Amino acid sequence: MEDRLREVVVLGGGSAGWLVAALLAAVHGGPQGGLKVTLVESTEAPPIGVGEGTWPSMRDTLRRIGLSEADFVRRCHVSFKQGSRFEGWMRGEAGSAGDRYDHPFMLPVGHGDVDVVPAWLADPAGRPFAHLASPSPQLIDAGRAPKQPQTPEFAAVANYAYHFDAGLFGQALREHAVSRLGVRHVVDHVDAVLARDDGDIAALQTRGHGRLEADLFVDCSGLAARLIGQHFGVPLRSEREILFNDAALAVQVPYAAPDAPLASCTIATAWAKGWIWDIGLPMRRGVGAVYSRAHASDDEAQAALAAYLDATGAPAERPAPRAIRFDPGYRERFWVRNCVAIGLSSGFIEPLEASALALVELSASRLCDELPMTRSSMDTVARRFNDDFGYRWSRVIDFLKLHYALSRRDDSDYWRAHRDPATWPVRLRELLPMWKLRPPARHDFGRIDEVFPAASYQYVLYGMGFRPEPANASAHTLEAGRACFDEAARQARRLVPGLPGHRALIDHILHP
């Protein structure tokens, strides 16, 4: 077909740009008339490089582009992530077992077949939901890895994702994409975006390489949003009235000792006016304070970060934190004419639950699945893409707000405002009263490929102390729920002694 897409230009490098370029080239490239993929990036616009957490979907993405997991672990300072742990979000008692909960990647045993909530409500010991429903929290507590040394690459004993150095990840993707997948890499400054008479982008005018023409342009230019924002003028839909955070202070610190325990979860610790992420890589930790400048000053955030670092064994001598600013929201449209925005150019909400890179994966995968494509079919593809990703972004906002809305903290206006139903998304206001009577279910979510499944909502709801009104559950329902809990406990008893320590597995991969 004459108008079939044959060339794609990706504007911007970093994790998003190279992930898109690599996936397009791996799936649709090749020497025999395959899709030609060019990535252009300027040294004047370095990537932010702080997105260090992923979802389990990254395993499929890396497999799809042909990157070896062992090479990835060695090159990108990778550790394994089995979920997220939340400290102090309920009552402000960080470090207390009563104010801690987990959102593990493993589904509750029996999920989709058995309603285990009545059995959890009837548990005489009042144990946390996640600890009863899944073996993952016990693996995290015991410092275990999610697989064994002999487990095949990307296969799991316990479901897992990764933590990694984002800068090294971008470099590894770049080298793999260029040397193995045939992506053309242009390092140059883009001086102008040239348009056709019909409004499509014709080419990017570069300073040293002239015109870079293509059939489709992917905007991975980060917060600058050079194509979708500056050229096409698509506005950002602000979500500041729902999720207030718009700033972070990030720092990298070494461990107190080389053999210090290596956490296999992202630790999110709430403070009076925000929260702090703590991501453990094999040789250092990435730590950052997230906050709203409408509720906290930069000095207050700096003090909170310093106090956390002191309390968690960071050295007294450490670099000054890096300031990051963002406007929480997403584009009103992501695909306009022959341009699609992926990554920070399409939007950013906040670092909680590592949704940013997951949305890059989802977007890149969807783009690959839509190819081959013609220009005449592109407007239909764009309309469906915009509809689907508008839905996905709004569901991310619902889920992130859930973490704040159920808090009982009363130590600042920040938390009180989050608890005010007037700041909740309409969908969340509608669902919470329903979930008081029954658990979140599949029919509460309108798409087959939801960003967060019902199980994730259960982990956060019940972890935050939300208790449904007890129903008169049948003896059969209670028995079935307890059987699921017994199975989760059996799995934990088998896996904890059977799996290596997290750091031991990383050391084995680094030094086979």
N, C-alpha and C positions, 0 to 999 in steps of 0.2 A: 504494500500500500504506500502511496506516495507520501502521505503526511504522517507516516509512522515515526515515532520518536527514535532518534538514533544517537543523539548527543545530549549529555547532561553536564552542566557546570554547577559545582557546589561551591558556594562562597563562604569561606571560613573553615578553619581547621578545628583543633581541640577535639574532645571526645565526640561531640555531636557530628561535626563535619566529617571526620574520618570514619565514624561508624556508618554514616549514610553512604559515603563513597565506597567503602569496603563491601557493604551489603549489596549495593547496586551492581558493583563489578563482579562479585562472587556469583550472584544469581543470574545476571543478564549480560555480563561481559563475555569476553572470549575473542580469539583471533579471527574467527570466521563470521565477520559481519555482526559481531555482538555490539552491545551498547558501549559507546565511548564515554568514559567518565573522566572529567577534569576537576581537580580541586585547586582553587586559587585562594591563597591566604597572604596576608601582609604581616611582616615582622613588626609593624607599628601597632598591631592590635593583638597582643598576646592573649590566650584564653585565660579565663578566671582560674580554672584548675583546682577547685575545692570540692567538686562532687565526687566523693570517695565511696559512696554506698550504692549498691545495686539491688535488684530483685533476682529471684531464681531464673527469670526469663533470659538473663544475660548468658547463662550456660548454652541455651539454644542458639543465641545470636553468635557467640564465638564459634560454636560448632559449625554454624551455617557459613561463616566466612572462612573457615578452615584454619583457624588459629589454634595451635596446640595449647591445651590447658597447662601443661607443665612449663612450657616456655612463657606463657602468660604470667604464671605465678612467679617465675624467676625474674622476669623483666620488670614487672610492675609492682613489686613489693606487696604481693597479694596476701590477704588472710581470708578465711572463710567466715561468712555471715549466716547465722541461723535464724535471725529475726531481730527484733528491737526490744530493749528493756527500758521501762519508764520508771523513773525515780522521783517521788515527791509531787506528782501531778495531782493527786487527790487532796491532800491536806497540807502539803508543804513540809513533809517529814522525810526528806531524802535520806537514804541509808537505813530507814526502818522497813522491816519486812512487811509491815502492814500498809505501807505506802509505796508498793512496788508491784508492777505487773509486766507480763510479757506478751508481745505479739509475735509468736513464732511463725515460721514458714510452713511447718507441718500442719495439715488440717487436723481438727479434732477427730479422734478415732470414731468411726461411725457416721461422720458428717454426711448429710444428705439422705441417710437412711434411718437414723435414730435421733429423736429429740432428747438430748442428754441434759437439758437445762433443769427439768424437774428433779433429776437425781443430784445435780449440783446444788440446787436449793435445799435439798433434804440432807446434804452431807453433814453429819453431826460435828465434824471437826472444822467446818467452815473454811476448807482449803480453797486456794485461788483456782479459778476456773481453768486457766491454761495448764496449771500443774496437774490437774485431774484429767484433762481432756487430751493432752499431748505429751509425748516423752521429751520434746525439745527443751523445755525449761530445765529439766534435770541434766540434760547433756551440757547446756550452757553453764549451769551451776558447777558441774564437775570439770569444766574446762576441756571437754572432749571435742574432737574434730567430727565433722559430719560424714566421714568416710574413712576407709582403710587405705594403706599404701597400695594394695593390689587392686583396689576398686578402679574400674576403667575410667578414663578421662570423661568428665562431665556427668558421670553416673553418681548417684547419691545413695547412701544408707539412710541418712536423715536429710531432708530437703535443705538446700543451701543456696546462697548467692555469694557475692564477694565484697570485700573492702579492698581498695587499691589506691595507689598514688595516681591521681588524675592526670598529672603532667606526663608521667611515664606511660600511662595508658594511651594517651594521644600519640606519643612517639611510636609506641609499638604498633598501633593501628596504621600509622602512616607508613612505616617501613614494610609492613605486611601488604598493605594495599598497593604500594608502588612496585615492590619487588616481586610479589607473587600474584597479584590480581590485575596488574596492568593499568592502574589508575595513573593518569598524568598529573604531576604535581607542579604547580606554578606558584612561585614565591614572588609576589608583585603587589603593588598598590593599585587599587581600583580608583581611577579618577572620575569615571562617569558611568552611569547606567544609560544605555542607548535603547530607545523604544522604537517599535514599528508603528506604522500609521494606525493599525488596529488596536494599539495599546499593549500588545505583547512586548516582552523584553527581547530585543534583537541581539544584544551583546553587552559584555562588560568591557569598557575601555580601560586597559591597563597601561601603566607608565612605561613598562619595558617590553611587554609582549604584544602590544597592540590590542586588537579586538578579539575577545573570546566569545565566539558565537555558540549557540546551543538551541535545542528545541525546548528544553526545560531547565529552569534555574532553581536550585535549592538554596534558600537563605538560611545559612548556619552562622550568621555574622554576630551572634550573641545579642547582648542587650542593645547594641547599636541598631539592630534590625535594619540593615542598610537597604534591603529590597522591599520587604513587606511593610516596613514602617516609613522609612525616609522616601522611597520611590513611589510606592503605591498609596501611602498615607492611611493605611489601615490602623485605626486607633486601638489602644490597649483598653480592654474592659477591666476597670479597677475592681479589685475585691478587698480593698483596704477596710471597708466598713464591716467585713465579716472576719477576715484574718488580718490582724493589725501589723504583724511583723514586717519591717522594711529595712532591717540592717542586721549585720553580723560582724563579729570580730573573730578572726580565725588565726590559729597559731599551731605550729608543729613543735612537739617537745619529745625528747628521748625518754626511754624508760630509766628507772632508777638502777636497774641491773639488766644485762643482756638476756638473762633467762627469766625475766619477769613474766608472770602469767599473761597470756594473750587472749583477750576476750573474743568470743565468737558471736557477738551481737553488737549492734549499735546501742550505746548507752545514751539515753536522753534524760537529763536531769533538769527538772523545773527549778527556776529561781523566782524571786518576787516579781520580776517584770519581764519574764521570758523563759528561755530554756537553753541548755548547753548540750551540744553533741560531743561525744567522745568515741572516736573510731580508732581501734587498735590495729596498726600494721606491724609486721614483724620487727622493724627496727625503730619505730617511733609511733607516737599517737598524734592524730589530728583532732584538735579540740576547738570548739567555737561557741561563742555566746550569741544567741539569736534574740532580737528584741525589737520593740516598737519605739521609734523616736518620739511618738506622741505620748508615750508613757514613761520612758526612761531616757536619761542623758547618756552620752557616750562614756562619760566618766563612771556612771553607775554600772554600765555594762562591763567596762574594763575592771572595775572592782569585783564584780561578781565572777568574772572569768579568772581573775588572779586568785580569789579565795578558793575557787574550785580546783585550780591547778595546785595550789598549796596543799589542799586537803587530799589530793590524789597522788601525791608523791612526785610531782614535777620538780625539776631542779630550780633553784632560786634564780640562777642565771638563765634567762631565756629570751628569745627575740621578741621584739614588739609585735603585737598582733596586727594583722592586716585588716583594714576596714573594708567592708563590702556593703554596697547600697543597692537596693532593688525596689521596684514598684510592684507590689503583689497584684497580679492580674494576667489576663491572656487576651490574645488578639480576637477581635470580633469576627475575623475570617483568617484562616491560615493559608488558604490556597486562592490566589487571585490570578486569573489568566494563566500564563505559563510559568508561574512562580509559586512555590510552596515553602512555607517557613517551618523549620524543624529545630528544636532546641530552644535556647533562651530567646531567640528572635520571635518565637511563637508565644512566649510567656514564661512566667515563673511565679510560683506562689510562695513557697518557703522550703527550707531543707527537710522538714519533718517527713518521715517515712520514705525518703529518697525517691520521690515520684518523678523528679525532673529527668533523670537519665532513662527511667522506664518509659516515659512518654516519648523520648527520642527513639527508643527501640520500637515502640508501637507504631510511631509515625513512619519510620524507615521501613519496617516490615510491611506496613500497609501500602506504601509507595511501590515496593517490590512486587507485591501481590497484584497491583493494578497494571503492571507491565506484562506484555507489550501494550502500548497505547498509541492512539492517533491523536493529532491535534483536534480533530473534529469531535472526538469522544471526551476530550479533556475537561470541558465545562461540566459535563455530567459527573465525571470522576471528582472534580473539585467540589461540586455541590454536596455530594455524598460524604466526601472527606470532611468538609466543614461541619456538616451536621453531626457526624459521628464524633469528631474530636471536640466540638463544643460540648457535647454530652459528657465525654470523658473528663474534660477539665472541670465541669461543674460537679461531677461525682467525686473527683479528687478533693474539691473544696468542701463538700459535705463531710467526707471522711476525716479530713484534717481538723475541721471545726469540732467534730465529735470529741477529739482529745481534750479540747478546752472547755466545751460547753458543760460537761458533767463534773468539772472540778468543784471542790468545796472550799478552795483556797479563798481567803478573805483578807489577804495581807497587802493588797494594792488595788488601785482602780483597774489595772490591767486585767486581773483575773475576774474582778466583779463585772467588768464590761463583757468579757467572754461568756460569762454565765447568763447574761441578759438575753432572753429569747428574741428580743428585737434585733440582735446581731446574728441570729442563726439563719441559715438558708431556709427558704420555705419548705423544701423537701425534708429537711431534718426536723423542722417543727411538726410536720405531718407524721413522720415515721416514729418519733420517740414515744408518743402516746400509744401507738399500736404495739411497739416493742415492750411496753409495760405489761401487755397481756400475753404476748407470744414472742418467740425468738425471731430475729431477722431471718427471712426466708428468700429463696430464689426469686419468687414472684414480686418481691419488693424492688427488684432491680431489673430494668427493662431490656437489657441487652445480653446476648449469649456470652460475649467477651467483655464482661465487666472489668474495670480496673482493679477494684477491691471486691472480693467475694463476700458472701454473707458471713463466712467464718471469721474474716478479719473484723467485721463489725462486732461479732460476738466477743472476740478477744478484747477489744477496746471497751465495749460497753460494760462487760462484767469485770474487767480489770479495773475500771474506774469506779466500781462500786454500785453500778446500776443493777438493781434487783427487780426482776419482773414480779408482778403480784402472783403469789402461789396459786396454782390451779389444782383442782382435784384430780391429780394424775392417777391413772390406773396402776395397779400393781405391776402389770406387764410393762408399762412405760418406764416405771422406776427400775424394774429389774433389767430391762434392756440398756438403760443409761448406765447403771452400775457395772454391767458387763463390759461396756465400752471403756469405762474408767479402769476396770481390772486389766483389760487388754493393754491400755496405755501404760499402766504400771509394770506389766510384764515386759513390754518392749523396753522400758527404761532400765529395768533390772538386767536385761540382756545386753543392751547397747552400751551402758556406761562402762562396764568392765571390758567389753569387746572392742571398743573404739580407742584409737590412740589419743594422746593429749593433742590439743590443737597446735601448740608450738612444735611438738615432736613431729607431727605430720608435715608442717611447713618445712622444718629442718630436713626431713627426709627428701622432700621434693627439691629443695635447694641444693642438697648434697647427696645425690643418690648413690 
